[in-house]
């Protein structure tokens, strides 16, 4: 993987410019689709450094170190990543932090028919994740209404964030709780070692992270993340200000 500097303690977008992992991750992302960034998230960075940031331990995003429950990446976005990849550069000191993954196709058989029917109704809203609203004030906006489960019965897809997806009615909220329980039952915990790369289908698998304790000594847990999109619509491509970076939500909200 090449030589590594100390794990950053603050947001440092360009610390690994020119690092050998850039080429590796771009190759994998472009084999799956196209390496893609989001203008609202980390100013459109194509590679995201996932590590604890001092003072942000409790944030439910990649700079935190508390448990991060199951979520579809960029759940609010009309052009969510088709795939995301996580490459481990450095483990946490205790080598216990796990990337948690759970498939909707394993979880749905544990639900009742009525619960699945509720989850298929467009009666849910998802708040924008905090990584997309760092530089804004006021309440976080939300996307929806949208279903949580969609697609063919034998090949379902999911749009869900346990922290940000909310049901409009008591039955919808009860179905969300049942889904979260089922996802927990079929979850697999992956303790990634340096050099391990996991690639997830973002429409089928939700992911999360167990808690860990950072020491801020330059040797804390450090992953790199990428997004891959199979195809951006032509209208989105023509609105991009930079190659591979999707426009800000203020420009495309409501289009899809």
Secondary structure as GFF3:
##gff-version 3
##sequence-region A 1 256
A	DSSP	alpha_helix	20	32	.	.	.	ID=ss1
A	DSSP	beta_strand	34	38	.	.	.	ID=ss2
A	DSSP	three_ten_helix	42	44	.	.	.	ID=ss3
A	DSSP	beta_strand	48	51	.	.	.	ID=ss4
A	DSSP	beta_strand	68	71	.	.	.	ID=ss5
A	DSSP	beta_strand	83	90	.	.	.	ID=ss6
A	DSSP	beta_strand	99	103	.	.	.	ID=ss7
A	DSSP	alpha_helix	104	107	.	.	.	ID=ss8
A	DSSP	three_ten_helix	108	110	.	.	.	ID=ss9
A	DSSP	alpha_helix	113	119	.	.	.	ID=ss10
A	DSSP	beta_strand	124	127	.	.	.	ID=ss11
A	DSSP	three_ten_helix	130	132	.	.	.	ID=ss12
A	DSSP	beta_strand	142	146	.	.	.	ID=ss13
A	DSSP	beta_strand	149	150	.	.	.	ID=ss14
A	DSSP	beta_strand	157	158	.	.	.	ID=ss15
A	DSSP	beta_strand	165	167	.	.	.	ID=ss16
A	DSSP	alpha_helix	170	185	.	.	.	ID=ss17
A	DSSP	beta_strand	188	190	.	.	.	ID=ss18
A	DSSP	beta_strand	197	201	.	.	.	ID=ss19
A	DSSP	beta_strand	205	209	.	.	.	ID=ss20
A	DSSP	beta_strand	222	229	.	.	.	ID=ss21
A	DSSP	alpha_helix	234	239	.	.	.	ID=ss22
A	DSSP	beta_strand	245	246	.	.	.	ID=ss23
A	DSSP	alpha_helix	249	252	.	.	.	ID=ss24
###
